[in-house]
């Protein structure tokens, strides 16, 4: 079961942190995982992506060739990073920040940043909301495992808020997935 994921947005949105957490959760479950990242020279505000490969077996090539899942947190990220996605892959977008949805077969739209702001008071938690959604959509790791990985990675005083963010994303993806299935 090899899954290739690409998380993208702009620097400062936390997509690299989310990818690191996802890879750590996979390793906790005894899977192999590799994670890589790239971002523009301006770091905060510039293009940012992080890729994760998770497999039950060995991973010999650490680069994503054709992602099964692409998360796009901004329009620029959506336009730039979906093009080599697997034909049956799923593009997950922040519906408020990606108004021009790329023409792909499978799109899941979730207002990721809005949910973070409305439920937690800060867009800072959008990456963890997105992570909860990705875990729900992919089933790549168990929800309890991702909770443990998040708790180990975030500052101690934010653990409760991050747990809430995970739950919000997980539930939002459940609703988005249900409406997606009706269309398919």
C-alpha positions in Angstrom: 0.0 0.0 0.0 2.1 2.9 -1.3 0.6 6.4 -0.9 2.2 9.5 -2.2 1.0 12.8 -0.8 1.8 16.4 -1.6 0.9 19.2 0.8 1.2 22.7 -0.6 0.4 26.2 0.2 2.4 29.3 1.1 5.2 29.6 3.5 3.9 30.1 7.1 0.8 27.9 6.6 2.4 24.9 8.2 2.2 22.4 5.4 5.8 21.2 6.1 5.0 20.7 9.7 1.8 18.8 8.8 3.8 16.5 6.5 6.4 15.8 9.1 3.7 14.9 11.6 2.0 12.6 9.1 5.3 10.8 8.3 6.0 10.4 12.0 2.6 8.9 12.6 3.2 6.4 9.8 6.5 5.4 11.4 4.7 4.9 14.7 2.5 2.4 13.0 5.5 0.5 11.7 5.3 1.8 8.1 8.1 3.2 6.1 7.9 6.9 5.4 9.9 9.6 3.7 9.3 13.3 3.7 10.8 16.1 1.7 10.1 19.8 1.4 10.8 22.8 -0.7 9.9 26.5 -0.4 10.7 29.7 -2.1 13.6 31.9 -0.9 11.1 34.3 0.8 10.0 31.4 3.1 7.0 33.1 4.7 4.4 33.9 2.0 6.2 32.2 -0.9 5.3 28.9 -2.5 5.8 25.9 -0.2 5.3 22.2 -0.6 6.1 19.1 1.3 5.8 15.5 0.0 5.3 12.3 1.9 5.6 8.7 0.7 4.2 6.1 3.0 4.4 2.3 2.4 4.1 -1.0 4.2 7.3 -2.0 2.4 10.7 -0.4 1.7 10.9 2.9 -0.1 13.9 3.1 -2.4 13.1 6.4 -4.2 12.3 9.3 -1.9 10.6 11.6 -4.5 6.9 11.7 -5.3 6.4 11.1 -9.0 2.6 11.0 -9.2 0.8 11.9 -6.0 -2.3 10.1 -5.0 -3.4 13.1 -2.8 -2.6 16.7 -3.3 -3.6 19.3 -0.6 -3.7 22.9 -1.9 -4.1 25.6 0.7 -3.8 28.5 -1.8 -4.7 29.2 -5.4 -1.1 29.5 -6.4 -0.4 26.1 -4.8 -3.4 24.5 -6.6 -2.3 25.9 -10.0 1.4 24.8 -9.5 1.3 21.4 -7.8 -1.7 19.4 -9.0 -0.6 18.8 -12.6 1.3 15.5 -12.1 -1.3 14.0 -9.8 -2.4 10.4 -10.5 -5.4 10.3 -12.8 -7.5 8.8 -10.0 -5.9 11.0 -7.3 -7.8 13.3 -5.0 -7.2 17.1 -4.9 -8.1 18.5 -1.5 -8.5 22.3 -1.6 -9.1 25.1 0.9 -12.4 26.1 -0.7 -12.1 29.7 0.4 -8.6 30.2 -0.8 -8.8 28.3 -4.1 -11.7 29.9 -5.9 -10.6 28.6 -9.4 -10.8 24.8 -8.9 -8.5 22.9 -11.3 -10.3 20.6 -13.7 -9.5 17.2 -12.2 -11.6 14.1 -11.7 -11.7 14.1 -7.9 -11.8 17.2 -5.8 -12.7 17.6 -2.2 -13.5 21.2 -1.1 -13.2 22.1 2.6 -13.1 25.6 4.1 -9.9 24.7 6.0 -8.7 28.1 7.1 -12.2 29.4 7.8 -12.8 26.4 10.1 -9.6 27.1 12.0 -10.5 30.8 12.5 -14.1 30.2 13.4 -13.6 27.2 15.7 -10.1 28.0 17.2 -9.8 31.8 16.7 -6.6 31.5 14.6 -5.6 30.5 11.1 -2.4 29.1 12.7 -4.3 25.8 13.2 -5.3 25.4 9.5 -2.5 22.9 8.9 -3.8 20.7 11.6 -7.4 21.0 10.4 -6.0 19.9 7.0 -4.1 17.1 8.5 -7.3 15.8 10.2 -9.1 15.9 6.8 -6.2 14.1 5.1 -6.2 11.3 7.7 -10.0 10.9 7.2 -9.8 10.9 3.4 -6.8 8.7 3.1 -7.1 6.3 6.0 -3.3 6.2 5.8 -2.9 6.2 9.6 -5.2 5.7 12.5 -6.8 8.8 14.0 -5.4 7.9 17.5 -1.9 7.6 16.0 -2.1 11.1 14.3 -3.3 12.5 17.6 -0.2 11.1 19.4 2.1 12.4 16.6 0.6 15.9 16.8 0.9 15.9 20.6 4.6 15.1 20.4 5.3 17.8 17.8 3.3 20.9 18.9 4.1 23.1 21.8 2.6 21.7 25.1 0.4 24.7 25.7 -1.3 24.2 22.3 -2.0 20.4 22.5 -5.7 20.8 23.4 -6.3 23.3 20.6 -4.5 21.1 18.1 -6.6 18.0 19.1 -9.7 20.1 18.5 -8.3 21.2 15.1 -7.7 17.5 14.1 -11.2 16.6 15.1 -12.6 19.6 13.1 -10.7 18.5 10.0 -11.6 14.9 10.3 -15.3 15.7 10.7 -15.2 18.3 7.8 -13.7 15.7 5.5 -16.4 13.2 6.5 -19.1 15.7 5.4 -17.1 16.7 2.3 -16.5 13.0 1.4 -20.2 12.2 1.7 -21.2 15.0 -0.7 -18.3 14.0 -3.0 -19.5 10.4 -3.1 -23.0 11.5 -4.1 -21.6 13.3 -7.1 -19.3 10.5 -8.2 
